[in-house]
Amino acid sequence: MSRPRILIFSLAYFPFVGGAEVAVKEITDRLSEYEFEIIHADIRNFWSKYFYPFWAYRRAVRQHREKNYDLVWAIMANQAGMAAARFKRHFPAVPFLLTLQEGDDLNSFGYRLRLLFPRFFRVFHLADHIQVISNYLGGWARQMGATCPITVVPNGVDLSSFQVLGSSVQEKKEKIIIHTGRLVRKNGLDTLIESLRFLNPEIKLQILGGGVEEKILKLEARSYHLEARMEFIDHIPPVQVISYLNQNNFHLYLMKVLYDLNYQFHME
């Protein structure tokens, strides 16, 4: 008996990945009873990303006629969702699953402009089921016009990999705050850096990740004379994050500044 076939639309995939792409690989590796195929862009090529909804749709149509997919799965309401929506209009009998892992500031003016395209392609209206990683994204999907069932499935983590190693906390005077994630406004790095001014000078900060806010954040650190207490480390593979967390009997984990706390700070 043949395995059910699932076609994945994803703008990016290994080796150029973020959290959503890592989640896709972890899920597909565990569901051996299904056959997965993926259509992704070369994210180093602007035109490949820009025209993805069109060429990915055409390729999917050709492949479907040969392989007869049982489901199409779009990773995020970006170009991948647009391609899947076009496919759904052409093949309405094939279920369309949309996963939302958006990590951008959904309230920003720039992002609202980008959302005109998912609205135009009717990504949210055509989905048969939407899976989100938070209640916030579930509410956002409803605001965007989704009427289908929505299921919240948070991202998973292997807790056994994240353990404090070595001696007790009291044996080390130096304490390190580590932030892992993209350097974008909604993650609140500006608030975190400013807060370092009011903490014990023994506390240092390591920032793992890259992003559009990197230059601005480095300028902020310099303006507060915090360079000696901070270290900017570029994007690293997720598997290496664990070694950073455990280095030098690392004692304090700070993964992200809460989104709501950051915006409350700026509003006040």
N, C-alpha and C positions, 0 to 999 in steps of 0.2 A: 504494500500500500504506500503510495507516494505521500510525502509530507506536505502539509499546507504551505503555499508559497506566499511570502510577504515581501512587497517591494517598499524600500525605504527611500524617501526623499530627504536628503540632508545637505545643506549648503557646504558644510565642511566635514572632514573625517580625517582619520590618522594619516600622516603624523601631525597635521595641523589641527589641534583640538582644543576644546574647552570642556566645561562640565557636561554639557549636553551630549557631546560626541563620546565622552568617556562612558556616560550612562548607557548609550546605545550599544557600545561594545560589550559592556558588562551584562546587559540584558540578553543580547543575542548569543553570547557565549554560553549562557545558562539554559537557553531554550532550544535544546538539540532536537526536539520533536518538530521544529519548524525549519523551513528553508528560507533563508534571508538573502536578498540582493539589495544593493544600495547604489543609488545614482547621486554623485556629489560633484561639486565644482572644484576646480583648481583655484583656491582662494588667493593665490599669489597673482592671479590674472584677473584684473578688474572686469574685463568684458565677459569672462566666464561666469563670474558672479552676477553681473548685471543682467545677462540674457538667460540665466539659469531657468526661470519659469517657462521659457519657450523651448529651448533645446532639450531640457530634461523631460518635459512633457512629450515631445515628439519621440524621444528615445523610449520612454515608458510605453507609449502606444505600440511601437514596434515589438518590444519585448513581451508585452501582454498578449499580443496576438499569437505569439509563439509559445508562451509559458502559462498563460491563463492564471494570473495572480488571484489569490483568495482575499487579499487585503492590501491597501496602500497605507503607509504610515509616514506622516510628515513630522519632521523635527523642527518645531517652532513655526510661528506665523510670519516667517520672512519669505524669501524667494522659494524655499522648499514648500511651504504651505500653499503658495500661489500655484506651483507646478502641480501639486496634488489636487488642488481645487479644479484646475483645468481638466485633469485626468478624470475626476469624479463627474464632471459635467458630461464627459464623453462616454464614460462607463458607469452610469448611476447605480448599477447592481453591485458594484464592487465596494465593500465597506471602506470608509475613509476615517482613519484614526489620526487625530492631531495631538501632539505632545507640546505643551508650553513649558519652557524652561527659561523664558526671557529674563535676562539679568540687567537690562538697561532701565533707566529712569522712564517709566511709562507715562509720567506726567509732563515730561519736558516738551517744549514746543517742537523741537526737531523730531522727536519720536512720534508725536501726534501727526506730523506731516507724513512720515513714513507709513503710518497706519492707514493712510488713504488708499494705498495699494492693496493691502489685504482686504479692505472693504470693497474695493473695485473688483477684486477677484472672488469675492464672497467666500473667503477661506472659512470664516467662523460659521456662516450659514450652511455650508455644504458638508461640514464634518458630521459624521454619524456618532462619534464619541470623542470627547476631549479629555485627555489626562494631563493634570497639572501637578506641580510640585508644592503648591501652597494654596491656601484659601484665597489669598490676595489675587493670584493669577486666575483662580476660578471665578472670582467676582469680576475681574477685568474681562474675561471671555464673555460673560453675560452682557457686560456693557457694550461689547463689540458686536452683539447680536446673536450669540450662540443660543440655540434652543435645544440642542441635543443633551444627553446625559453628560455630566462632568464628574470625574473621579479624581480625588486628591491622592497621589502616591508620592510621598517625599523621597528625595534622593537617599539612597542607602549608604552606609559606611561600615567597614569592618572594624568594630570597636577594639578587637584584640590587637590590632596594629598600632593603636594609639594609647600607649601606656608610658607612664613616667618610669625611666630606668635609673638605676644607680642609687645614690645615697639620698638622704632626706633633704627636704627643701631648706632646712635650717643650716645645712653645712655650706651653702654657697651664698655669698653676699650679693653677687651680680644676678640680677633678674632680667629676663628678656621677654618682651612682648613680640609675638610673631603674628603678622597679618598675611593670610594667603588669599589671593584673589586678584581680579583685574583692577587696575588703577583707573577707576572711573568715579564720577562724582557721587553716584548713589551709594557707594560703599563707605563713604564718610571718612576717607583717609585724612582730609584736611582737619576734621575734628580730632581725630586720633593724634595727629602730629601736634596740634595746638595743646592738647591735654598733657603731652609729655613735658611741657614747660612747668607744670604744677606738680609733677610727680618727683619722687626721690631721685636725685642725680644718679644713683646706682642703677636705676631702671633704664634699659636700652630697648631699642625698637629695630626689628628686622622686617622688611617688607618684601615678600616673595610675589613676583608677578610683574607684568608690564601693562601698559595701557596709555590712553591718550592724555591722562592727567600727570604723567611722570615728570615732565619738565616743571609744571606748576608746583607739584609737591616738593620737588627738590629745591625750588626757589623759596618756598615757604619754610622748609627746614633751615635753609641758609639765613633767612631773615630772622629766625628765632635763635640762631647760633646753636643749632642742635646737631650739626654734622657729626660731631664726635660720638654722639649717642645713637646715631641712626646708620643703617646699612640698607641700601636698595639692591636687591638681588633680582635679576631678570626672571622671566617665566621659566619654570622647571617642570619636568614631567611629574604627574601626581605621585608616582611611586617614590620619588625622591623627597617629597614633602615630609614623609615620616622620619627620614634621617635628620632633617633639619629640626624637627620638633624634639628629637631625642638627643641632639648634640649637647655636649657639655652638661649632662644632667639637667636639661632644660626643664623649667618648672612652671612657667606660666603660658598658657595657650590662649590666644585671642584670635579667632578665625575671622570674624568680621564685626564691624560696628553696626549695631542694629539700624536698619533703614529708617524706622519711625523716629528713633532717638536722634538721628542725625538731622532730620528735617524739623523736628521740634526745636532743636538747638538753633537752627538758622531762623526759624519763625520768631523765636523769642529775642 
